[in-house]
Amino acid sequence: MKITLKDVSFSYTDSIDDAILKDVNLQIESGECVVLAGESGSGKTTISKLINGLIPLYQSGTMAGDVFLGDKNTSDMTLAEISKYVGSVFQNPRSQFFNIDTDSEIAFGCENLGIEPEEIRRRIEKTVEDFHLESLLGRNIFHLSGGEKQKIACASVNATDPDIFVLDEPSANLDLKTVDDLAEIIKLWKSRGKTVVVVEHRLHYLRDIADRIIYVKEGRIECEWTPAELEAKGPDYAASLGLRSIKLVQLGGTGVSPAAQRDESITFRNLRFAYQKKFPILDIPELSLPKGKITALLGHNGAGKSTLAQLVCSLRGSWSQKRAARRLGTYLIMQDVNHQLFTESVLDEVLLGMNPKDESAALEILDSLNLKDYVEKHPMALSGGQKQRVAIASGVSSNRNLIVFDEPTSGLDYRQMLAVSATLKALAKRGKTLFVITHDPELVLNCCHHVIRMDHGRIVEEYSL
């Protein structure tokens, strides 16, 4: 199904800008795979919300121009009607789940559309076969890894069989293996003639799939390329536009373990954890983090990285005075930062953990993360990438000696990744010990000193960069 945006302008009711989108004209042909790229806040997600009807039917604002799905103007359609043609997968799949178990979630969209039970069963069986989801059936959604949740979200949308798929930062929290699985799903949709629109910072996995990469800047479509054309312009050109590399960055170490370098370290012993007394999902006899250094923790989704972070910060396990003292010396910035944003403004969020409170220092931290223009905004009104940076600012202001970052560059463009990298390096220079869980090889190469890789709850590799 063709998508057409004609002379579209839009501004949110509570926007600090005059307009988010300005006179956008865009045509996406039926069966095309198009990537909307650009820096955070450029208007990419707003375009996707115009396509799936969330704007203006769910989020209020001022709109001019027309959006067509085929020959139907979305202004003449209800959200329920649009959902028959457009399926959406969000950056945080949890925000679109309605059930506790995976089977019910895959069926939910079909049930909502009133499809006959026998047809729903047929579609679920086909989706499970196509996406290789046999091992995920009958599971509790809240016990799945980030990548597994993303697969279930894609499966639920796939079962409704829309003509158009809209994906907003689908790879943000995924490891490279799961990103490859996501690429195969998008290839499958494209092979079936579906129109696919992907809002994305990570471009490498779409290099051989996308027909066009459309660059959005300050609410306007600035230019577009085929993946081959963008690659030919080189990584420096992409970086100058705030874009990630279209070629996958490879990691490689010295082969020297951090422990072998005999740095002064923070050491944890007997880090073990199991859900409901079952076989332990985490079993690490010893973990050493060099003081004043940045250590990256790598591993597939579900390897136990986030659980390890929670144990390090004493957020899991039985209470003890030793663990209580450790908690006072550590700060965890979660993968889903919505769980740790509490106040009414960005400035108050950063001041919350400061002792003593210092507004000028808080403003300096926010400025270093390109957030000074948002000090009075409510944190929950920000974009995903902006929320991520607010949480990082709170971690910086806490002044703890060990700061654990769980996917700090999730959903961030290249320029914002560099800003986070600069903040991490500045913290390390001040003697802070940083433990960074990440799937972002560009961040690792830019600022990390050491790498630890996990698999199935164990440390399987360590090396220095």
Beta strands, then each sheet from edge to edge (+ up, - down):
strand 1: 3-12
strand 2: 21-28
strand 3: 33-37
strand 4: 61-69
strand 5: 72-73
strand 6: 86-89
strand 7: 164-168
strand 8: 195-199
strand 9: 212-217
strand 10: 220-225
strand 11: 265-273
strand 12: 282-290
strand 13: 294-298
strand 14: 330-333
strand 15: 402-406
strand 16: 433-437
strand 17: 450-455
strand 18: 458-464
sheet 1: 2+ 1- 4+ 5-
sheet 2: 6+ 7+ 8+ 3+ 9+ 10-
sheet 3: 11+ 12-
sheet 4: 14+ 15+ 16+ 13+ 17+ 18-
end
